[in-house]
């Protein structure tokens, strides 16, 4: 695919599948540190935590794992494992996330800053007459 997967694309794709995951940005950064401008990387260059994230995200179809069998110079079989980006799935999932996000924007937290400048006397409770 000609289009480069950006951090925001991957972050939104992850958020589409795991909306409550606050670490989508962290995961996208970590994964793209390994991929850079490539669409496929060698598995033995990845640390264990990133590999776990890739396994989890491959369950959603965002990545794939591939292996190649080669013969070494001494005739032994050598297996090389790779991870690859599923760019179409990443872009499609990111777009679905963005569409859903626009339809249902997150609720803004209420702004309570207006109470910060009120006189302290307003916060004291006046005693009420006792009822017998």
VOBA-1610 file (N, C-alpha, C; in pm, whole numbers, padded with zeros to 5 digits, always signed):
BEGIN
Unk+00085-00117+00000Unk+00000+00000+00000Unk+00089+00124+00000Unk+00049+00227-00067Unk+00132+00346-00083Unk+00124+00440+00036Unk+00016+00436+00109Unk-00003+00530+00219Unk+00070+00482+00344Unk+00138+00574+00409Unk+00214+00544+00529Unk+00122+00543+00651Unk+00137+00443+00737Unk+00060+00437+00860Unk+00120+00536+00959Unk+00041+00634+00996Unk+00085+00734+01093Unk+00048+00690+01234Unk+00110+00755+01331Unk+00082+00721+01470Unk-00067+00736+01502Unk-00129+00843+01455Unk-00271+00869+01482Unk-00358+00760+01420Unk-00321+00711+01302Unk-00397+00603+01239Unk-00396+00478+01326Unk-00277+00441+01370Unk-00265+00322+01453Unk-00332+00340+01588Unk-00315+00456+01646Unk-00378+00486+01775Unk-00531+00475+01764Unk-00588+00532+01659Unk-00734+00526+01640Unk-00780+00384+01610Unk-00700+00308+01536Unk-00736+00169+01507Unk-00738+00086+01635Unk-00640+00107+01720Unk-00636+00036+01849Unk-00755+00078+01934Unk-00784+00206+01937Unk-00897+00258+02016Unk-01031+00206+01965Unk-01040+00176+01836Unk-01164+00122+01780Unk-01195-00013+01842Unk-01093-00095+01861Unk-01115-00229+01915Unk-01114-00231+02067Unk-01041-00142+02129Unk-01031-00139+02275Unk-01058+00004+02320Unk-01184+00049+02315Unk-01214+00190+02342Unk-01178+00237+02482Unk-01178+00150+02579Unk-01148+00190+02716Unk-00998+00190+02743Unk-00918+00153+02643Unk-00774+00144+02663Unk-00711+00283+02658Unk-00661+00327+02770Unk-00598+00459+02779Unk-00455+00456+02725Unk-00406+00337+02690Unk-00269+00324+02645Unk-00256+00316+02493Unk-00359+00349+02419Unk-00354+00338+02273Unk-00241+00421+02215Unk-00223+00541+02266Unk-00114+00627+02216Unk+00022+00566+02247Unk+00036+00515+02368Unk+00162+00452+02409Unk+00191+00328+02323Unk+00089+00246+02298Unk+00106+00127+02215Unk+00145+00165+02073Unk+00078+00265+02017Unk+00107+00309+01880Unk+00252+00358+01871Unk+00295+00437+01968Unk+00434+00486+01969Unk+00532+00371+01975Unk+00506+00280+02066Unk+00598+00168+02086Unk+00609+00082+01960Unk+00496+00052+01899Unk+00496-00033+01779Unk+00565+00037+01663Unk+00533+00165+01643Unk+00591+00235+01529Unk+00739+00266+01548Unk+00788+00262+01672Unk+00932+00274+01694Unk+01005+00159+01626Unk+00943+00043+01624Unk+01004-00073+01560Unk+00983-00072+01408Unk+00862-00039+01366Unk+00831-00045+01223Unk+00892+00071+01145Unk+00894+00189+01203Unk+00946+00304+01130Unk+00870+00323+01000Unk+00941+00318+00888Unk+00879+00334+00757Unk+00859+00200+00687Unk+00880+00093+00759Unk+00867-00042+00702Unk+00727-00097+00728Unk+00688-00194+00648Unk+00559-00259+00671Unk+00578-00399+00729Unk+00705-00441+00740Unk+00735-00573+00796Unk+00868-00565+00872Unk+00872-00630+00989Unk+00994-00630+01070Unk+01024-00771+01118Unk+01149-00794+01155Unk+01191-00925+01206Unk+01153-00936+01353Unk+01098-01050+01389Unk+01047-01071+01525Unk+01157-01065+01631Unk+01277-01113+01602Unk+01378-01119+01708Unk+01434-00983+01747Unk+01391-00876+01680Unk+01431-00741+01718Unk+01336-00677+01818Unk+01228-00747+01851Unk+01121-00689+01934Unk+01134-00737+02077Unk+01111-00646+02173Unk+01113-00687+02313Unk+00983-00761+02347Unk+00983-00829+02460Unk+00871-00915+02499Unk+00740-00838+02517Unk+00745-00718+02575Unk+00622-00641+02597Unk+00559-00598+02464Unk+00643-00554+02371Unk+00591-00513+02240Unk+00536-00634+02166Unk+00602-00748+02179Unk+00554-00871+02114Unk+00414-00907+02167Unk+00394-00891+02298Unk+00261-00919+02356Unk+00156-00826+02297Unk+00190-00698+02283Unk+00097-00602+02224Unk+00065-00642+02080Unk+00167-00682+02005Unk+00145-00723+01866Unk+00055-00847+01858Unk+00076-00943+01948Unk-00012-01060+01951Unk-00156-01018+01979Unk-00173-00930+02076Unk-00308-00883+02110Unk-00373-00812+01992Unk-00297-00724+01927Unk-00351-00647+01815Unk-00369-00733+01690Unk-00293-00842+01679Unk-00313-00931+01565Unk-00445-01007+01577Unk-00493-01024+01700Unk-00626-01085+01719Unk-00735-01000+01655Unk-00711-00870+01644Unk-00807-00779+01582Unk-00782-00762+01432Unk-00676-00826+01381Unk-00647-00819+01239Unk-00562-00700+01197Unk-00499-00631+01293Unk-00419-00513+01260Unk-00276-00551+01219Unk-00230-00669+01261Unk-00096-00717+01230Unk-00103-00863+01190Unk+00001-00910+01124Unk+00009-01052+01091Unk+00149-01102+01125Unk+00159-01230+01150Unk+00287-01292+01176Unk+00316-01386+01060Unk+00439-01388+01017Unk+00478-01468+00901Unk+00611-01535+00932Unk+00633-01652+00874Unk+00764-01715+00892Unk+00818-01758+00757Unk+00948-01755+00748Unk+01017-01797+00627Unk+01120-01903+00665Unk+01127-02008+00586Unk+01226-02113+00607Unk+01337-02092+00505Unk+01459-02090+00554Unk+01576-02074+00467Unk+01680-02179+00505Unk+01767-02205+00413Unk+01879-02295+00441Unk+02001-02210+00473Unk+02068-02246+00579Unk+02192-02175+00613Unk+02306-02232+00529Unk+02422-02171+00540Unk+02536-02214+00459Unk+02576-02358+00486Unk+02553-02404+00608Unk+02590-02543+00639Unk+02477-02642+00612Unk+02370-02595+00547Unk+02261-02684+00506Unk+02149-02700+00607Unk+02159-02639+00722Unk+02054-02649+00824Unk+01939-02554+00790Unk+01820-02595+00833Unk+01704-02509+00813Unk+01708-02395+00915Unk+01675-02277+00870Unk+01673-02159+00955Unk+01537-02094+00938Unk+01467-02069+01049Unk+01335-02008+01044Unk+01346-01863+01091Unk+01292-01774+01010Unk+01288-01632+01046Unk+01142-01591+01057Unk+01107-01530+01169Unk+00970-01484+01192Unk+00963-01334+01171Unk+00852-01291+01114Unk+00829-01149+01085Unk+00694-01106+01139Unk+00682-00978+01168Unk+00555-00913+01196Unk+00529-00815+01084Unk+00403-00805+01043Unk+00369-00711+00937Unk+00245-00630+00971Unk+00240-00511+00915Unk+00123-00424+00930Unk+00016-00466+00830Unk-00106-00470+00874Unk-00219-00486+00782Unk-00274-00345+00761Unk-00211-00275+00665Unk-00241-00133+00647Unk-00388-00107+00618Unk-00448-00186+00530Unk-00589-00163+00495Unk-00678-00175+00618Unk-00650-00275+00701Unk-00730-00293+00823Unk-00707-00180+00922Unk-00584-00133+00931Unk-00554-00022+01023Unk-00629+00102+00979Unk-00622+00134+00849Unk-00691+00254+00799Unk-00842+00240+00813Unk-00895+00122+00783Unk-01039+00099+00792Unk-01087+00111+00937Unk-01016+00050+01029Unk-01053+00056+01171Unk-01040+00196+01226Unk-00935+00267+01185Unk-00916+00405+01231Unk-01031+00493+01181Unk-01071+00472+01058Unk-01181+00551+01001Unk-01313+00521+01074Unk-01337+00395+01103Unk-01459+00358+01179Unk-01457+00422+01317Unk-01340+00423+01380Unk-01330+00486+01511Unk-01361+00635+01502Unk-01304+00700+01401Unk-01325+00844+01385Unk-01471+00876+01355Unk-01534+00794+01274Unk-01677+00816+01244Unk-01760+00802+01370Unk-01734+00699+01448Unk-01806+00680+01573Unk-01778+00788+01673Unk-01655+00837+01674Unk-01615+00943+01765Unk-01688+01071+01731Unk-01706+01099+01602Unk-01775+01221+01562Unk-01925+01212+01590Unk-01980+01091+01577Unk-02122+01073+01605Unk-02150+01079+01755Unk-02059+01028+01833Unk-02075+01023+01979Unk-01952+01083+02045Unk-01936+01214+02038Unk-01816+01273+02098Unk-01815+01249+02248Unk-01697+01239+02306Unk-01692+01216+02450Unk-01751+01334+02525Unk-01814+01301+02635Unk-01874+01407+02715Unk-01764+01488+02780Unk-01780+01617+02771Unk-01682+01705+02834Unk-01706+01706+02983Unk-01596+01716+03055Unk-01609+01727+03199Unk-01669+01864+03231Unk-01749+01865+03334Unk-01812+01992+03372Unk-01706+02087+03423Unk-01723+02211+03388Unk-01628+02315+03429Unk-01676+02375+03560Unk-01602+02348+03665Unk-01636+02400+03796Unk-01550+02520+03834Unk-01477+02574+03740Unk-01384+02683+03771Unk-01456+02810+03818Unk-01585+02823+03786Unk-01657+02944+03829Unk-01665+02952+03981Unk-01652+02838+04049Unk-01662+02838+04194Unk-01532+02880+04261Unk-01423+02882+04186Unk-01293+02912+04245Unk-01282+03056+04294Unk-01351+03149+04231Unk-01337+03289+04266Unk-01449+03341+04357Unk-01530+03253+04409Unk-01638+03296+04498Unk-01582+03326+04637Unk-01645+03418+04703Unk-01605+03456+04838Unk-01626+03337+04932Unk-01531+03318+05022Unk-01538+03206+05117Unk-01665+03212+05203Unk-01716+03332+05227Unk-01835+03347+05310Unk-01956+03277+05248Unk-01955+03266+05118Unk-02067+03197+05052Unk-02069+03047+05083Unk-01956+02995+05124Unk-01947+02852+05148Unk-01982+02814+05292Unk-02001+02912+05378Unk-02037+02880+05517Unk-02187+02867+05528Unk-02229+02768+05599Unk-02372+02741+05614Unk-02426+02825+05727Unk-02534+02893+05700Unk-02599+02970+05805Unk-02686+02874+05884Unk-02689+02898+06012Unk-02769+02808+06096Unk-02916+02835+06073Unk-02989+02730+06072Unk-03135+02745+06053Unk-03202+02728+06189Unk-03315+02790+06200Unk-03384+02778+06331Unk-03420+02633+06355Unk-03402+02591+06479Unk-03434+02453+06512Unk-03584+02434+06519Unk-03625+02322+06473Unk-03768+02291+06474Unk-03792+02194+06591Unk-03892+02225+06672Unk-03920+02137+06783Unk-04045+02059+06762
//
